[in-house]
Amino acid sequence: MIEPGVNITPANGKLGVLLPGLGAVSTTFIAGVLLVRKNLGVPIGSLTQMGTIRLGKRTEGRTPFIRDFVPLATLDQLSFCAWDIYSENAYESAMKAGVVAPDLLAQVRTELEAIQPNPGVFDPTFIRNLDGEHRKHGATKRELAAQVIADIESFQESSGTSRSVMVWCGSTEAFHAPSPAHQSLDAFETALDQDDPSISPSMIYAYAALKLGIPFANGAPNLTVDIPAMTELAAARQVPICGKDFKTGQTLMKTIIAPGLKARLLGLDGWFSTNILGNRDGEVLDDPDSFKTKEESKLSVLDTILQADLHPELYKDFVHKVSIHYYPPRGDNKEGWDNIDVKGWLGYPMQIKVNFLCRDSILAAPLVLDLALLLDLAQRAGMKGIQEWLSFYFKSPQTAPGLYPEHDLFIQLMKLKNTLRHLRGEDLITHLGLEYYD
Ligand SMILES: NC(=O)c1ccc[n+]([C@@H]2O[C@H](COP(=O)([O-])OP(=O)(O)OC[C@H]3O[C@@H](n4cnc5c(N)ncnc54)[C@H](O)[C@@H]3O)[C@@H](O)[C@H]2O)c1
């Protein structure tokens, strides 16, 4: 366990942000950082850039910005490295994604064009709806991991970065259950040599990062580091890891609304969520196996927030449906509809309708930034293994084995901020507040 007020190594020098997948989310994140650096944009949605933290009693008036309270890398210190199975540079990919407007992209075009993705590690059995040819080739999966390690080392050398973090922004891989090859680091490394089919490309990137002592965050719902082999490697290499699946859009709304229903003990008969989405992510999720991975990630949040076992009259047997429809005209501008059948006093039924016209990558980009900066902070503070305090950012938070995840956004935020207070040796905030009335 980390002691309160631990010594945190300063964030000197450049920080490399390694991004497998140079699609809509990655390019929106990179373009955003470059624009903010030039004062051409505001990093809305980023806790590390805009969030504050209350310290001590409410009467003390101490509420610094988080970025002034803990030593984070600044946006000027970031440099980027990516992999993709399509060879377009970050400018071309951002133009294709159509999220950030062309006139804004034009202002950071040179920097974006300089980001050329390395060829990706790809296996069509894990992503069936893509066919990019910008791929690595190797006799075994171990060899592919060695190629990713070589890419990272050469990026770090050429860009002069002293530290890096990796955030998976690649497509969602097809659902697969943990296999014997995932159960220990030994088994995993043997499986790498034997080209075991249960090792997915995302695991190969994560393995490469962890071997180099680089923290890893998983923005998609893939298993990736959520297996014993990877938690063992993270512990051995003293590296922080976290995942899975950026919490944006409909699930974000669910984890905002459901805690409110639960707080007021309003019952739930059903929650029907559907949405239309037309970006490449939507195309990948059109494959039922990739959608199954996403569906598992989306479905679990209500169960843990509502705790039907403790409140059977309110939440036993509620119906929860989630569907995603690939609808190209909408591009990245997803539209989500939620119908929530709730019940109140004496069981009287009511309905809530939510129609969220969101922008998927606009919601996800600040999460990539925060995760990169906070994982780097965690490493400099000596934190290793699963970082549950970063569950604020995920639909399906990774936790210690046997521990249920906290999905309630407000509990997650409190956990995150208390972790920062703990790191700086400040009192944790319990909201008891009796002392104001003594
Ligand atoms: N945008 C959101 O709100 C959101 C929320 C939660 C999760 N996610 C997840 O984030 C990921 C990225 O989303 P996106 O909208 O940028 O998707 P995208 O399709 O625009 O980009 C993903 C990129 O990954 C590339 N890719 C796929 N497999 C690869 C591999 N093995 N190696 C290297 N590159 C690979 C694809 O070619 C593509 O360019 C997806 O998995 C998505 O499900 C996004």
Ligand as a Chemical Component Dictionary entry (heavy atoms), coordinates in Angstrom:
data_LIG
# 
_chem_comp.id                   LIG 
_chem_comp.type                 NON-POLYMER 
_chem_comp.pdbx_formal_charge   0 
_chem_comp.three_letter_code    LIG 
# 
loop_
_chem_comp_atom.comp_id 
_chem_comp_atom.atom_id 
_chem_comp_atom.alt_atom_id 
_chem_comp_atom.type_symbol 
_chem_comp_atom.charge 
_chem_comp_atom.model_Cartn_x 
_chem_comp_atom.model_Cartn_y 
_chem_comp_atom.model_Cartn_z 
_chem_comp_atom.pdbx_ordinal 
LIG N1  N1  N 0  -15.568 6.973  -28.702 1  
LIG C1  C1  C 0  -16.101 6.510  -27.609 2  
LIG O1  O1  O 0  -16.947 7.142  -27.012 3  
LIG C2  C2  C 0  -15.641 5.193  -27.072 4  
LIG C3  C3  C 0  -16.138 4.792  -25.835 5  
LIG C4  C4  C 0  -15.712 3.588  -25.311 6  
LIG C5  C5  C 0  -14.826 2.815  -25.996 7  
LIG N2  N2  N 1  -14.372 3.207  -27.208 8  
LIG C6  C6  C 0  -13.470 2.313  -27.893 9  
LIG O2  O2  O 0  -12.313 2.992  -28.276 10 
LIG C7  C7  C 0  -11.788 2.343  -29.418 11 
LIG C8  C8  C 0  -11.473 3.398  -30.485 12 
LIG O3  O3  O 0  -12.682 3.996  -30.927 13 
LIG P1  P1  P 0  -12.670 4.850  -32.254 14 
LIG O4  O4  O 0  -13.998 5.503  -32.353 15 
LIG O5  O5  O -1 -11.451 5.653  -32.348 16 
LIG O6  O6  O 0  -12.621 3.706  -33.358 17 
LIG P2  P2  P 0  -11.962 3.814  -34.807 18 
LIG O7  O7  O 0  -12.497 2.643  -35.550 19 
LIG O8  O8  O 0  -12.120 5.153  -35.398 20 
LIG O9  O9  O 0  -10.413 3.627  -34.515 21 
LIG C9  C9  C 0  -9.854  2.401  -34.140 22 
LIG C10 C10 C 0  -8.620  2.216  -34.963 23 
LIG O10 O10 O 0  -7.967  1.032  -34.497 24 
LIG C11 C11 C 0  -7.388  0.421  -35.629 25 
LIG N3  N3  N 0  -7.065  -0.944 -35.261 26 
LIG C12 C12 C 0  -7.888  -2.001 -35.130 27 
LIG N4  N4  N 0  -7.180  -3.078 -34.751 28 
LIG C13 C13 C 0  -5.896  -2.681 -34.620 29 
LIG C14 C14 C 0  -4.720  -3.344 -34.236 30 
LIG N5  N5  N 0  -4.740  -4.628 -33.918 31 
LIG N6  N6  N 0  -3.573  -2.633 -34.199 32 
LIG C15 C15 C 0  -3.556  -1.313 -34.522 33 
LIG N7  N7  N 0  -4.657  -0.642 -34.897 34 
LIG C16 C16 C 0  -5.816  -1.326 -34.932 35 
LIG C17 C17 C 0  -8.428  0.579  -36.706 36 
LIG O11 O11 O 0  -7.869  0.435  -37.991 37 
LIG C18 C18 C 0  -8.906  2.005  -36.441 38 
LIG O12 O12 O 0  -8.193  2.962  -37.205 39 
LIG C19 C19 C 0  -12.826 1.313  -29.876 40 
LIG O13 O13 O 0  -12.473 0.055  -29.386 41 
LIG C20 C20 C 0  -14.061 1.792  -29.183 42 
LIG O14 O14 O 0  -14.980 0.736  -28.937 43 
LIG C21 C21 C 0  -14.753 4.393  -27.760 44 
# 
loop_
_chem_comp_bond.comp_id 
_chem_comp_bond.atom_id_1 
_chem_comp_bond.atom_id_2 
_chem_comp_bond.value_order 
_chem_comp_bond.pdbx_ordinal 
LIG N1  C1  SING 1  
LIG C1  O1  DOUB 2  
LIG C1  C2  SING 3  
LIG C2  C3  SING 4  
LIG C2  C21 DOUB 5  
LIG C3  C4  DOUB 6  
LIG C4  C5  SING 7  
LIG C5  N2  DOUB 8  
LIG N2  C6  SING 9  
LIG N2  C21 SING 10 
LIG C6  O2  SING 11 
LIG C6  C20 SING 12 
LIG O2  C7  SING 13 
LIG C7  C8  SING 14 
LIG C7  C19 SING 15 
LIG C8  O3  SING 16 
LIG O3  P1  SING 17 
LIG P1  O4  DOUB 18 
LIG P1  O5  SING 19 
LIG P1  O6  SING 20 
LIG O6  P2  SING 21 
LIG P2  O7  DOUB 22 
LIG P2  O8  SING 23 
LIG P2  O9  SING 24 
LIG O9  C9  SING 25 
LIG C9  C10 SING 26 
LIG C10 O10 SING 27 
LIG C10 C18 SING 28 
LIG O10 C11 SING 29 
LIG C11 N3  SING 30 
LIG C11 C17 SING 31 
LIG N3  C12 SING 32 
LIG N3  C16 SING 33 
LIG C12 N4  DOUB 34 
LIG N4  C13 SING 35 
LIG C13 C14 SING 36 
LIG C13 C16 DOUB 37 
LIG C14 N5  SING 38 
LIG C14 N6  DOUB 39 
LIG N6  C15 SING 40 
LIG C15 N7  DOUB 41 
LIG N7  C16 SING 42 
LIG C17 O11 SING 43 
LIG C17 C18 SING 44 
LIG C18 O12 SING 45 
LIG C19 O13 SING 46 
LIG C19 C20 SING 47 
LIG C20 O14 SING 48 
# 
